[in-house]
């Protein structure tokens, strides 16, 4: 198939944005794929501006993170009557905006990262097919680096909310050496990959608004061979995508007491670090095999075909109104 993927270029390295990773996943799956997207902070500067307007496509995959920027001017392209699907990874953050934008694109099917939006109260209310499909990793990017040595028992990458700040400070105050606990913010691209490789365990504290959503960071972390210490809600959402024999490769906490117990069991004892490293490698093997953007691209095509995709004036039709990635109805 000849596919057009739209997205936003967030990083200085365009190939690191999620839409570009998906486009590469389609190419790895054997499809001819063009990426068309605008830059974060420069919404009217586009990649693929030469290829997209002149291309003839079999499918358009619109990807978005709902950051408030102008929507992609797809109407300026030669895309009339081309089947299109809309993939919103972060639908939890701005659900009202998600609904509005989804309608304006006049898509034929929806892909959503939050499992709670797979039913009639979410995108299903548009009476269109819905597939539960979360973020993924790219093994060519999210990988174990042989020249990087693990240096921190527990680390966190990202902005510090008050809760995160409190928990990370508590962790640092309850280990024999504060240097075992690390926080980094404002790092991207290869610097983020290298720093993730330095952690035995990545601390993950998600926002309440993200219930039902597995963000990109857990997939990227696992892809680098680092396991996670996750809040209970995030843990429950994440392990749905793991086989039972990998549940123990991820740690979970409900409150400060659980974090202290974890620190006492693992962070205090260097002999435990090899165990943590093994858990990270086991997790990496699984996500590299089953949760890459190539896997997601193959799932999208498989789902569209399995639902009875055919053309009638080049629009998509589907036998099932709502379907999740587990193959069961979400209704």
C-alpha positions as CSV (number, residue, x, y, z in Angstrom):
1,X,0.0,0.0,0.0
2,X,1.0,3.6,-0.5
3,X,0.4,5.4,2.8
4,X,0.6,9.0,4.0
5,X,1.3,9.6,7.7
6,X,0.8,13.1,9.2
7,X,2.2,14.2,12.5
8,X,4.0,16.9,14.4
9,X,7.8,17.2,14.5
10,X,8.7,17.9,18.1
11,X,12.4,17.3,18.4
12,X,15.4,18.8,16.7
13,X,15.8,15.3,15.1
14,X,12.7,14.9,12.9
15,X,13.1,11.1,12.7
16,X,12.4,10.9,16.5
17,X,8.9,12.3,16.4
18,X,6.2,9.6,16.9
19,X,4.6,10.2,13.5
20,X,7.9,9.7,11.8
21,X,8.5,6.5,13.8
22,X,5.2,5.2,12.6
23,X,6.0,6.1,9.0
24,X,9.2,4.1,9.4
25,X,7.2,1.2,10.9
26,X,5.0,1.1,7.7
27,X,8.2,1.1,5.6
28,X,9.6,-1.8,7.6
29,X,6.3,-3.6,7.1
30,X,6.8,-3.4,3.4
31,X,4.7,-0.3,2.5
32,X,5.5,2.8,0.6
33,X,5.1,5.5,3.2
34,X,5.4,9.4,3.1
35,X,5.5,11.5,6.2
36,X,3.9,15.0,6.2
37,X,4.0,17.1,9.3
38,X,4.6,20.5,10.8
39,X,7.1,21.6,13.4
40,X,6.4,22.3,17.1
41,X,6.6,26.0,17.6
42,X,6.5,26.6,13.8
43,X,3.1,25.2,12.8
44,X,3.3,26.5,9.2
45,X,6.7,24.9,8.4
46,X,6.2,21.4,7.0
47,X,8.2,18.3,6.2
48,X,7.1,16.4,3.2
49,X,5.7,19.5,1.6
50,X,7.0,18.5,-1.8
51,X,6.0,14.8,-1.8
52,X,2.6,14.9,-0.1
53,X,0.7,17.3,-2.5
54,X,1.6,15.3,-5.6
55,X,1.2,11.8,-4.1
56,X,-1.6,9.4,-4.7
57,X,-2.3,7.4,-1.5
58,X,-4.3,4.3,-0.6
59,X,-4.6,5.3,3.1
60,X,-3.9,8.4,5.3
61,X,-3.1,7.9,9.0
62,X,-3.5,11.2,10.8
63,X,-1.5,11.3,14.1
64,X,-1.9,14.0,16.7
65,X,-1.1,14.9,20.3
66,X,-3.7,17.7,20.8
67,X,-1.3,20.5,21.7
68,X,-3.5,23.2,20.5
69,X,-1.7,24.1,17.3
70,X,-3.6,24.5,14.0
71,X,-4.7,21.3,12.5
72,X,-2.9,19.9,9.4
73,X,-4.3,21.5,6.2
74,X,-5.0,18.2,4.6
75,X,-7.6,19.9,2.3
76,X,-4.7,21.6,0.5
77,X,-3.4,18.1,-0.6
78,X,-4.8,15.9,-3.4
79,X,-6.5,13.6,-0.9
80,X,-10.1,13.7,-1.9
81,X,-11.9,10.4,-1.3
82,X,-8.8,8.8,0.2
83,X,-9.6,6.5,3.1
84,X,-8.2,8.0,6.4
85,X,-7.9,7.0,10.0
86,X,-7.2,9.1,13.0
87,X,-4.7,8.0,15.7
88,X,-4.7,10.0,19.0
89,X,-2.3,8.6,21.5
90,X,-2.9,11.2,24.2
91,X,-6.7,11.5,24.0
92,X,-6.9,11.8,27.8
93,X,-5.3,15.2,28.0
94,X,-7.8,17.2,26.1
95,X,-10.9,15.0,25.3
96,X,-13.1,17.8,24.2
97,X,-10.5,19.0,21.7
98,X,-10.0,15.4,20.6
99,X,-13.6,15.1,19.7
100,X,-13.8,18.3,17.8
101,X,-10.7,17.6,15.8
102,X,-11.7,14.1,15.0
103,X,-14.9,15.3,13.5
104,X,-13.1,18.0,11.4
105,X,-10.9,15.4,9.7
106,X,-14.0,13.4,8.5
107,X,-12.1,10.1,9.1
108,X,-13.4,6.6,8.5
109,X,-12.0,4.9,11.6
110,X,-10.3,5.8,14.9
111,X,-7.2,4.6,16.7
112,X,-7.0,5.6,20.4
113,X,-4.3,5.2,23.0
114,X,-6.7,5.2,25.9
115,X,-8.8,2.0,26.4
116,X,-11.6,4.0,28.1
117,X,-12.2,5.7,24.8
118,X,-13.0,2.5,22.9
119,X,-16.6,2.4,24.0
120,X,-19.8,4.4,23.1
121,X,-18.8,7.2,25.5
122,X,-15.6,7.8,23.6
123,X,-14.9,7.8,19.9
124,X,-17.4,5.1,19.5
125,X,-20.2,7.7,19.7
126,X,-19.2,8.7,16.2
127,X,-20.5,5.3,15.1
128,X,-17.2,4.5,13.4
129,X,-14.7,1.7,13.9
130,X,-12.4,2.2,16.9
131,X,-9.2,0.3,17.7
132,X,-7.3,0.5,21.0
133,X,-3.7,1.1,20.0
134,X,-1.1,2.6,22.3
135,X,2.3,4.1,21.7
136,X,5.3,1.8,21.0
137,X,9.0,1.8,20.7
138,X,11.5,1.9,17.8
139,X,14.4,-0.6,18.3
140,X,16.6,1.4,16.1
141,X,16.2,4.3,18.5
142,X,15.2,2.8,21.8
143,X,18.0,0.4,22.4
144,X,20.6,-0.8,24.9
145,X,23.9,1.1,24.4
146,X,26.9,-1.2,25.0
147,X,29.2,1.8,25.8
148,X,26.9,3.2,28.6
149,X,27.2,1.9,32.1
150,X,24.3,1.8,34.5
151,X,25.0,4.3,37.3
152,X,21.7,5.0,39.1
153,X,19.4,2.6,41.0
154,X,16.4,4.8,40.3
155,X,15.9,7.7,37.8
156,X,13.2,9.9,36.4
157,X,13.2,11.9,33.2
158,X,10.6,14.6,32.8
159,X,9.0,17.6,34.5
160,X,8.5,17.4,38.3
161,X,5.0,17.8,39.5
162,X,4.7,18.4,43.2
163,X,3.9,14.8,43.8
164,X,6.8,13.6,41.7
165,X,9.2,16.1,43.4
166,X,8.1,14.9,46.9
167,X,8.5,11.2,46.0
168,X,11.9,11.6,44.4
169,X,13.1,13.7,47.3
170,X,11.9,11.1,49.7
171,X,13.7,8.4,47.7
172,X,16.9,10.3,47.8
173,X,16.6,10.8,51.5
174,X,16.2,7.1,52.2
175,X,19.2,5.6,50.5
176,X,22.7,5.4,51.7
177,X,24.0,7.6,48.9
178,X,21.7,10.3,47.3
179,X,23.7,9.9,44.1
180,X,21.9,6.6,43.5
181,X,18.7,8.6,42.7
182,X,18.7,10.8,39.6
183,X,16.3,13.3,37.9
184,X,16.8,14.8,34.4
185,X,14.6,17.3,32.6
186,X,15.0,19.0,29.2
187,X,16.8,16.2,27.5
188,X,15.7,14.7,24.2
189,X,16.8,12.5,21.3
190,X,20.0,10.5,21.8
191,X,20.7,12.2,25.1
192,X,17.5,10.8,26.5
193,X,18.4,7.3,25.3
194,X,21.8,7.5,26.9
195,X,20.4,8.7,30.2
196,X,17.7,6.0,30.2
197,X,20.5,3.4,29.7
198,X,22.2,4.7,32.9
199,X,19.2,3.8,35.0
200,X,18.5,0.4,36.4
201,X,14.9,1.4,37.1
202,X,12.9,4.3,35.7
203,X,10.4,5.9,38.1
204,X,7.0,6.4,36.5
205,X,4.3,8.6,38.1
206,X,1.5,9.3,35.7
207,X,-1.2,12.0,35.9
208,X,-4.7,11.0,37.0
209,X,-6.0,12.2,33.7
210,X,-4.0,9.5,32.0
211,X,-5.9,6.6,33.5
212,X,-6.4,4.0,30.8
213,X,-3.4,5.3,28.8
214,X,0.1,4.0,28.5
215,X,2.2,7.0,27.4
216,X,5.3,6.8,25.3
217,X,7.9,6.8,28.1
218,X,7.3,3.2,29.4
219,X,7.7,1.8,25.9
220,X,10.8,3.8,25.2
221,X,12.3,2.9,28.6
222,X,11.6,-0.8,28.2
223,X,13.1,-0.6,24.7
224,X,16.4,0.6,26.2
225,X,16.6,-2.4,28.5
226,X,15.5,-0.5,31.7
227,X,12.6,-1.7,33.8
228,X,10.1,0.6,35.7
229,X,8.8,1.4,39.1
230,X,5.2,2.5,38.3
231,X,2.2,3.8,40.2
232,X,-0.5,1.3,40.6
233,X,-2.9,2.7,37.9
234,X,-0.1,2.9,35.3
235,X,1.1,-0.5,36.2
236,X,-2.3,-2.0,35.7
237,X,-2.6,-0.3,32.3
238,X,0.9,-1.4,31.2
239,X,0.9,-5.1,32.1
240,X,-2.2,-5.6,30.0
241,X,0.3,-5.6,27.1
242,X,2.7,-8.1,28.8
243,X,2.5,-11.9,29.1
244,X,2.1,-13.1,32.6
245,X,5.6,-14.3,32.9
246,X,6.8,-10.7,32.4
247,X,4.6,-9.1,35.1
248,X,7.4,-9.5,37.6
249,X,9.8,-7.6,35.3
250,X,8.0,-4.4,36.3
251,X,7.7,-3.0,39.8
252,X,4.6,-1.3,41.3
253,X,3.9,1.0,44.2
254,X,0.6,2.3,45.7
255,X,2.1,4.8,48.2
256,X,5.3,6.0,49.9
257,X,5.5,2.9,52.0
258,X,5.8,0.7,48.9
259,X,8.5,3.0,47.5
260,X,10.5,2.7,50.8
261,X,10.1,-1.0,50.8
262,X,11.4,-1.2,47.2
263,X,14.4,1.0,48.1
264,X,15.2,-1.2,51.0
265,X,15.1,-4.3,48.9
266,X,16.9,-3.2,45.8
267,X,18.5,0.3,45.9
268,X,20.6,-0.4,49.1
269,X,22.2,-3.6,47.8
270,X,24.6,-3.6,44.9
271,X,24.3,-7.4,44.6
272,X,20.7,-6.8,43.5
273,X,21.7,-4.7,40.5
274,X,22.3,-7.6,38.3
275,X,18.8,-8.8,39.0
276,X,17.4,-5.4,38.0
277,X,19.5,-5.4,34.8
278,X,18.1,-8.9,33.9
279,X,14.5,-7.7,34.4
280,X,15.2,-4.8,32.1
281,X,16.6,-7.0,29.4
282,X,13.7,-9.4,29.6
283,X,11.3,-6.5,29.2
284,X,13.3,-5.1,26.3
285,X,13.2,-8.5,24.5
286,X,9.4,-8.5,24.7
287,X,8.7,-5.0,23.6
288,X,11.2,-5.3,20.7
289,X,9.4,-8.3,19.5
290,X,5.8,-7.2,20.1
291,X,5.5,-3.5,20.6
292,X,7.3,-1.7,17.9
293,X,5.9,0.8,15.4
294,X,6.4,-1.9,12.8
295,X,4.1,-4.1,14.9
296,X,1.6,-1.2,15.2
297,X,1.7,-0.6,11.4
298,X,1.0,-4.2,10.8
299,X,-1.8,-4.2,13.3
300,X,-3.5,-1.2,11.6
301,X,-3.5,-2.8,8.2
302,X,-4.6,-6.2,9.6
303,X,-7.4,-4.6,11.5
304,X,-8.7,-2.6,8.6
305,X,-8.6,-5.7,6.4
306,X,-10.1,-8.0,9.0
307,X,-13.0,-5.6,9.6
308,X,-14.0,-6.0,6.0
309,X,-12.2,-3.1,4.4
310,X,-13.5,-2.4,0.9
311,X,-14.0,0.7,-1.3
312,X,-17.2,2.2,-2.3
313,X,-16.4,5.6,-3.6
314,X,-13.1,5.0,-1.8
315,X,-14.6,5.2,1.7
316,X,-13.8,2.6,4.5
317,X,-16.5,0.3,5.7
318,X,-16.2,-2.0,8.6
319,X,-18.3,-4.9,9.9
320,X,-17.6,-4.2,13.6
321,X,-18.3,-0.7,15.0
322,X,-15.8,-0.9,17.9
323,X,-12.9,-3.3,18.3
324,X,-10.0,-3.3,20.7
325,X,-6.5,-4.7,20.0
326,X,-7.3,-7.8,22.0
327,X,-9.9,-8.8,19.4
328,X,-13.0,-8.4,21.6
329,X,-15.8,-5.8,21.5
330,X,-15.3,-2.9,23.8
331,X,-19.0,-2.1,24.0
